[in-house]
Amino acid sequence: MSGALRASSARQPEFDVYRIREDFPVLRRQVHGKPLAYLDNAATTQKPQAVIDALSRYYREFNSNVHRGVHLLSEEATQAFEAARETVRRFLNARAAQEIVFTRNATESINLVAYTFGRARVGAGDEVLITGMEHHSNIVPWQILCEERGARLRVVPITDEGELRLDEYERLLGPRTKLAAVTHMSNALGTVNPVRAMIATAHARGVPVLVDGSQAAYHMRVDVQELGCEFYVMTGHKLYGPTGIGVLYGQEAVLERMPPFLGGGDMIAEVTFEKTTYNELPHKFEAGTPHIAGAVGLGVALDYITSVGFDAIAGHEQALLAYATAALARVPGVRIIGTAREKSSILSFVMDGAHPHDIGTIVDREGVAIRTGHHCAQPVMRRYGIPATARASLAMYNTREEIDALASALEKVREVFC
């Protein structure tokens, strides 16, 4: 067991980033002969040894299908799978495990809601409200739904600083609004939105809310009961967990009224050629063999985050964001895109004379991994009149030395292009 997992959740030690880094084997790599500085965490985080071990142990010791067998391996797999669901419930402070649905990722979670809840609720002339800083995953499903139903997609604009126009959000919540789908934290700008207040405003007008927590959930504590949203989605691979596993939280009463998303095994109670009756929650939405190992690994990843402690993680990441913001500001020609007052762990930037793809290629030769492109947020890029940005995104294991490596690499970009 890693040092971080041995930490008591009741009394956590002072945050030690170098101790944390020992738990992540990939961080010991070299890239092009340089120490790896992994600053692409908004795309996916690296995995601690405890998660890697959990995946290996599942396949090595009790690989079997869940919910279907009476033999020992099946019972052990089922226990581990459902224990992971309970871990997710605690992590989000959901009221019951029935409110936690395992999916492939946040994208599938959003599509599940769009194709079930959305189809049942949205009709001709109705409206779905999103924001101008959404990831494509929280745009396209609602576009498809609106086109199918003859509804209208409304968009809350953002300011030059990258903040939502909350006055416009309130104005656009009209009598035809059937759902609001908003990001908790922008993957392109780092903006942290006041979702609790936004949910309360929507509820005052009778509008249910889906929150995309893909970016927020690994940086800050999320309490879905306190937020009050009908739906909250997150994805395992950004939570230091495996790829191919995601989560949909839905209020039990809302999920009960929703039709299934996919048909097949395990989502049924009984099947005849005349009629099928559906399984109880959450299994009604989990057709077929799930990503069992992924769920087990996700549970371990969430326990890891909890053992380190959100306050400690947030303090480290916010201090590192301030350090990185100042470091990039000292590089001539660099302009940061997204300067919201409430912001976390993401620095998107452009550089005079250099295309973001060229920036990414050159800094990679210095061992620094960043993301370049539109970040699946093309409307954000259009809002700022740019084709793309370079993006450095932070996690609990990043250090000031890695930020210094990025700043030094950007000086090499200047030598080539400026």
N, C-alpha and C positions, 0 to 999 in steps of 0.2 A: 504494500500500500504506500502511496506517495506521502511525502511530508505534509502536503496541504490537506490530504484527506484525513490525516491523523489529528488535525487541529480540532479542538473542541468548538462546536457551534455556539456554546454558551460563553466561552471566553477565548476569543480569537487573538492570535499573536499579532504583533506589529507587522504591517505589510513589508515583505522582503522580496522585491522583484527578482533578485538573483536566485533566491531559494525557489521561487515559483518556476523560474526558467529551467531548473533541473528536472522538472516533471514533464517537459516537452522535448522528446528526443530530437525532433526535426530541427530545433533551434541550434543544435550542435553542428549542423551542416555548414559546409563552405560552398559558395556559388562563384564560379569563375575565379577561384583562388582567393575569394574574400569571405569573411564571416557573413552568414546570412542575416540580413536585417529585414524581417518579414513585416511589411506595413500594408498588407492587403486583407485585413481582417474583416472589412465590411463585405467582402466577397465570400470568404470562408475563414474560419479560425483554425488554428492548429489544434491537435488533440493531445491531451495529457496521457502519460503511460497508463494511468488507471483505466481510461476508456479503451485504449488499445488492448489491454489485458482482458477487459470484460468481453470484448468482441471475440477474442481468441478463445477465452474460456467457454463461451456459449457454443462455438463450433466444435471445440475439442471435447467437451464433457457432456452436454445435454441438448445438442441439436435435435429438435423435433418440432412437429407442428403443435399449435396451441389450440385449446378449447375442444379438441376432438378425440383425444386418446385417453385411455385409462392406464396405460403403462407408465412406468416411473419417469422416463425421459420427457414424455409429453406433459406429465404433471409438473415437473421441474421447470420446463420451458414456460408453461402457463403461469406458474407462480412468479417467475422472473418478469414476464411480460406485464402482468397485472401489477406487480410491485413497482415497475417503472411508471405505470399510469398513476399510481398513488403518489409517486415522487413528483410527477408533473403537477398533480393537483395541489400538493403542498407548495411547490415552487410558485404557482400562480395564485395560491389561496382560493382556489375554486371551492364551492360549497360541497360538491360531491364528485366522486370519480366518474360517475356517469356523464359528467359535463366535459370530459376530456376525450377527444376523438383523435386517434393516430392517423395521420395522412402521410403522403410522401414528402411534403414540404409546405411552406406557407402559401405558395402559388396554388397548390391543389386545395388547400383549406379555403382560400378565397373563392375558387371556382365552385367548390361544394356549396358554399352559401349562395352564390349567384344562381346556380342551377336548381336549387331546391327552394330555399327561403325567397330568393329574388323572383323566381318564376311564379311562385304562388302569390306574391305581394304586388308586383309591379305590372301595371297595365297601360293601355294606350293613354297618352297624355300625362302620365305620371313622370316623376323626376327622381334621379339618383344623384346624390351630391358627393363629389370627391374634391381633392385639393390639387393645386398646381404643382405640388412637389412629390406626387405619388410615383412609385416604381411601376413599371409597365404591368406587373402582376396585379396591381390594384387599379388599373385603368381598363385593360382589354376585356376582362370578364364582364365588366359593367357596360362597356360599349356593345359587346355582343348581346347582352340582355336587353339593352335599350333598343337596339336595332330590331331585335326579334319581337319586342312588345310594342313598338311604336312609342317608346318613352324618350325622355330627354336627359342627357348627361350634363349636369351643371358642375362648374369648376370654380373653387375658391382661389382667387389670385394671390400671388406672393409679392412681397416688397423687394426693393433692390438689395436689402440686407439678407433676404431669404426667410422672412417671417410671414406667417399667414395673415391676410387681412381679415381679422376676426369680425370687423364690422360687416364685411361682405359675407362672411360665413353665416352670421345671424340673418342678414337680409335674404340670402338664398335658401334658407330653411323655410320653405313656403308650404302652403296647404297641399300641394301635389307631391312633396318630397316623401318618398317611401322608405328611403334608407340613406344614411350617411356612411361613407367608407373612407377613413382617414388614417394617415400614417402617424405612428407615435414618434418616430424619428426618421428624418430624411436620410436616405443612403447616399444622396448626391451632395447634400449641403451640411449635414450634421445637425440641422435644426431639431430641437426637441419641442414638440407641440404641447400646448396645455390641454391634453386630451380629457382630463377629468372635467374641466370647465366646459369643454366642447360637447362632451356627452350630456352633461346636465342641461345645456342650452337646447340640444336636440330633443332630449326627453321632455322638456317643457312644452315642446311642440308636437309631441307624440311620435317622434322619429327614432327608430332603432339605429344602433351604431355598431359598425364593425371597425375594429382597430387593428392595423397591420403593425405588429410588434417585432418584425423580423430583425430590425436594427436595435431597438430599445432593450429587448429582453436580456441581452448579455451585458448591458452596461448599468442597468438600474433595476431596483426592486419593482415588481409588478404585482398589484393586488387587484384582481378582477372584481372582487366584491366591492372594494372601495371605489373603483372606477365606475362600476355599474353598467358597463357595456354589455350588449347582447352577445357579441362575438369578439374574440381576441385570437390572433393567429401568430405563430412563430415557427421557426425552422431549426432543426437540430444542428446542422452543420455550422451555423453561426453561434451556437451555444457550446462550442468546444466538443460537440458530439458528432456522430456519423452523418454522412450524406444519406439522402433517401428517406429521412424520417422527419415528419413535421407534426404540428399540433394544431388542432382547432379546439378552442374553448368555446362552448356555447351554453347559455343559460338552459337549464334542464327543461323548463316549461316551453321554451322556444324550440329546442331540438325535438321534443316530443311531437310537436305539431308539424314538423318538416317531413316531407317524403324522403325516401332513400335517394342517394346520389348514384350508386352503382348497384347492380343486382348480381347475385351469385352466392357462393358459399359463405357461411358464418353470419350473414346479415338476415338470415331467415329463421323463423320459428318452425314453420311447416310449409311444405311445398306439395301441391297437387297440380294436375294439369288444368284444373278449374280455377285455383286460387292460391296465392302465396300470402302467408301472414309473416310479418317482419319481427325480427329479434328485438329485444329490449335495448335501451341505450347502454353503452355507446356503440354496441355491436351492429346496430342498424346501419351505421355509416362506415363499417369496416369490412367490406366485401372481399372475400378471397384470403389467401395466406398473407399476413402482414409482414412487414420488415421486422421480424422478431429480434434479431441481433441488434438492429438499429435502435429499437425501443429500449433494449437493455443497456446499450451504450449511452443513449441519451439520459437515462436515469442516473447513471454513474457520473456523467458530465454535469448534470444539475446538482448532484450532491457535492461535486468538486467546487463548483461556483459558490454554493452555500457555505461550504467549509472555509473558503477563503474570506468570504463576507462581502456583501455589496458595498457597504460603507468604505471598506478598505480599497476595493477595486475602483469605485467611483473617485475616491480621493486621489489615488495614483493616476488614473486616466485623465482627470481634469487638470492636474498639475502638469502632466506630460503634454496635454493639448495646449496649455498656455506656453510651455517651453517651445513646442514645435511652431506655434503661431509666430512667436517672436523670432525664432531661427529663420523661418522662411521669409519673414518681412525684411530681414537683413540681406537677402539675396537680391541684387538688382534685377529688375524686370519681372519679378514674380508678383502676381496678383491673386489673392485668395478670393474664391467665389463662395459666398455664404458667410456672413458675419453676424448671424443672429445672436441676440443677447443670451438666449438659452440654447446651448449647443453642446454636443458631446462627440469627441473621439474621431472626427472626420475633418480632414483638410483637403478640399478640392481647390486646385489652383491652375492658372495658365501662366505662360512665360513668354515674354516678348521674343518674337523671331523663331520660336521652336514649337512644332506641333506636339501635342501631348504624347502621341505614339513614339516620337523621337525621344522625348524626355524619358519615357518608360524604358526604351531600349538602352539608352546610355546609362541610366542609374542602375539597371540590372547588371551591367558589366562591372559595377562597383559593389555588387552583392545586395543591392537594395531592391526589394520587391514591392512595387506599387501597382495600382490599377490605372489604366488609361482608357478613355472612350466616353461614351454617353451614360454608362452605368445603368442601363435599362431605365433611363429617365430622360428620354429625348425632349419632352416638353420643358423640362427644367433648362436644358441647354438652349432651346429656342428662346426661353424667357430672357436669357442673358446674352443672346446674340452670338453664341459660340458653338462650334461643332462638337466640342469635347473638352474634358479637363483631365489633368493628372490628379490622382487621389491617393493620399496617404491616410490610412485608417488604423486606429490604435486598438490594442487589447491589453489585458492585464500583464502580459509578459514583456511588453515593449519597454525600452530604456531610453534615457537621454543620449547615450552613445549611438543608438540607432538613428535618432533624429539628427545628430551631428553627421553621421554617415550620409544621410539623405541630403543635408545642406551642402556637404562637400561634393557630393555627386552632382548637384545642381550647378555648382560652380564649373564643373567640367562641361555641362550642357552649354553654359554661357560661352565657354572657350570655343565651342564648335559653331554655335549659331548666332552669337550676339557680338 
